Amino acid sequence: MSKRFFSMTGLVMAMMAVATPAFAQEPGAGGGMGWQAWSIITAGFALGIAAFGGALGQGRAVAAAAEGIARNPSASGEIRGALLLGLVLIESLVIYVLLISLLLFFFNPFAPTAG
């Protein structure tokens, strides 16, 4: 990763930390977003990040497998098996994020607990 990437990431995180109090609001004061809106926003970000990471990982895995098969065609069976197992595991992580996003979408994670 480049130095510019880390500096931009730090700048964005600092801006988010400074801007957070601007969204503070008294409980019960109308006009704020409810838990449904925040759950949808959270689920959208989680799915976007997971899809990006999964696609990046799968692309790199396929490229490495194709290069390995091109260098040693006699090992194509073993490479193909390892590739498919890796792709399944990468995709399962994205499916877990989809499940968690659906839970955030349909259930209130911010509800006070009884007790």
C-alpha positions in Angstrom: 0.0 0.0 0.0 1.2 3.5 -0.7 1.8 6.3 1.7 -0.9 8.3 0.0 -3.5 5.6 0.6 -2.8 5.5 4.4 -2.8 9.3 4.6 -6.1 9.6 2.8 -7.6 6.8 5.0 -6.4 8.6 8.1 -7.9 11.9 6.9 -11.3 10.4 6.2 -11.3 8.7 9.6 -10.4 12.0 11.3 -13.1 13.8 9.5 -15.6 11.2 10.5 -14.5 11.5 14.2 -14.8 15.2 14.1 -18.2 15.3 12.3 -19.8 12.7 14.6 -21.0 15.2 17.3 -22.8 17.2 14.6 -25.2 14.3 14.3 -25.9 14.1 18.0 -29.5 14.6 19.0 -31.5 14.5 22.2 -33.5 11.3 22.6 -37.1 11.8 21.5 -36.4 14.9 19.5 -38.2 14.4 16.2 -36.6 14.4 12.7 -33.8 11.8 13.3 -33.3 8.6 11.5 -34.7 5.5 13.2 -33.0 2.2 13.7 -34.4 0.9 10.4 -32.5 3.5 8.5 -29.2 2.9 10.3 -29.6 -0.8 9.9 -30.1 -0.4 6.2 -27.1 1.9 5.8 -24.9 -0.5 7.9 -26.1 -3.5 5.9 -25.4 -1.7 2.6 -21.8 -0.8 3.6 -21.1 -4.3 4.9 -22.3 -5.9 1.7 -20.4 -3.5 -0.4 -17.1 -4.1 1.4 -17.6 -7.9 1.5 -18.5 -8.0 -2.2 -15.4 -5.9 -3.1 -13.1 -8.0 -0.9 -14.6 -11.3 -2.2 -14.3 -10.3 -5.8 -10.7 -9.1 -5.3 -9.8 -12.3 -3.6 -11.5 -14.5 -6.2 -9.8 -12.6 -9.0 -6.4 -13.0 -7.5 -7.0 -16.7 -6.9 -8.1 -17.4 -10.4 -5.2 -15.5 -11.8 -2.7 -17.4 -9.7 -4.3 -20.7 -10.6 -4.2 -19.9 -14.3 -0.6 -18.9 -14.0 0.2 -22.1 -12.2 -1.6 -24.3 -14.7 0.2 -22.5 -17.6 3.6 -23.2 -15.9 2.9 -26.8 -15.0 0.0 -28.3 -17.0 0.4 -31.7 -15.5 -0.6 -30.4 -12.1 -3.8 -28.8 -13.4 -6.0 -31.3 -11.4 -4.5 -30.5 -8.0 -4.5 -26.8 -8.8 -8.1 -26.8 -9.9 -9.2 -28.6 -6.8 -7.4 -26.2 -4.5 -8.8 -23.3 -6.5 -12.4 -24.5 -6.2 -12.0 -25.1 -2.4 -10.5 -21.6 -2.0 -13.3 -20.0 -4.1 -16.0 -21.8 -2.0 -14.4 -20.5 1.2 -14.1 -16.9 -0.1 -17.7 -16.9 -1.2 -18.9 -18.4 2.1 -17.5 -15.3 3.9 -19.6 -13.0 1.6 -22.7 -15.2 2.3 -22.1 -14.8 6.0 -22.1 -11.0 5.6 -25.3 -11.3 3.6 -26.9 -13.2 6.5 -25.8 -10.7 9.0 -27.0 -7.8 6.8 -30.4 -9.5 6.5 -30.6 -9.8 10.3 -29.8 -6.1 10.6 -32.4 -5.3 8.1 -35.3 -7.3 9.7 -34.5 -7.2 13.4 -33.8 -4.3 15.8 -30.3 -4.7 17.2 -30.6 -1.5 19.1 -33.7 -2.4 21.1 -33.3 -2.2 24.9 -33.1 -5.6 26.5 -35.6 -6.7 29.1 -34.1 -7.3 32.4 
